[in-house]
Amino acid sequence: MKHATPSRCFGQPVLAFTDPDGVHRALVGIAGAERESIWSGGAIPKDEAIWGFHGVTLLLEAAAPTAAVLAGVPGFAESRA
C-alpha cells in the first residue's frame, strides 16, 4: 500500500496513505491512547488494532445526499461552528 512520509499535524504524528479503493486516509498517533479501553471481540489482536478515530473529513461535490444518510442512519445532526 502506498503511503506518504510520516509527518506531523497539530503536533501529532501522522501517516497518510491511500487505501485499495483509492480513498485517502491518515493514521494519527495520540499520546495516551494506549491507556484507553479497546474493543477486543474481533479477530484482530489488541496489539495490532486501531484504538479510535481522531476525526473525519468528507470532501463532496454535493453534500445533501451524504447529509441525509448521516442524519438518517447513525442519527447525526448538522452543526455549524
N, C-alpha and C positions, 0 to 999 in steps of 0.2 A: 504494500500500500504506500503510495506517495505521501510524504509529509514535508512540512517546512522545517527549517532550522528552528530548534527551540528558542523561544523569545520570552519577553515579559510584557504583561499588560496590567495596568493598575497595580503594579508591584507584585503580581503573581506570575509564576512560571506557566507558560502556555506552549502546547504542542498542537499546531494547526495541521489538518490533513483533509483529504477528500476521500469519502467512503466509496465503496464499489458502485453505488448508484449515482455518483457524481455530486453528492451533497457535501458542501464544505462544513467541517466540524472542527472543534478545538477541545482538547483536554486541558483543564486548568487545575493546577495544584493549589490547594488551600491549606495553609498551616493549621494544624489541629484537627484536620478531618479524620485522622486515624482514631481519634477519641469518640467519634460519633458512632451510634449503633448502626449496624449493617444488616440488611436482609440476607439470610443465608439459606433460604429454602429452595434455591435453584441448583443447577448443575455447575455453575461457575464457582471455583474455590474462592474463599474470602480474600486471600492474598492477591487475587487477580481481578477482583470485582471493582466496578466503578461505584463509589460511595455516595454520590449525589449529583445534582445538577446545579451548576453555578448560575446559569441563565440561558435564555433562549432568544434568538433574534430571527425574525422572519423577514425576508425581502420579497415583496409581492408586487405584481403589476396591478392586481385588483384585490383589495383586502376584504370586500364584502363576503365572498363565498367562504373563505377561511374563517372569518369572524363568526359566521353563522355556525360552522362546525364547532369552533372553540366555545361558543356560548351554549350550544345545544348538547354536545356530548359530555364534556367534563364540567360544564356549568360555569365557565369563566365569565367575568363581566368586564366591559371596556372601562378603562381608566385613563384619563388624560392628566398628565402631570404638569 
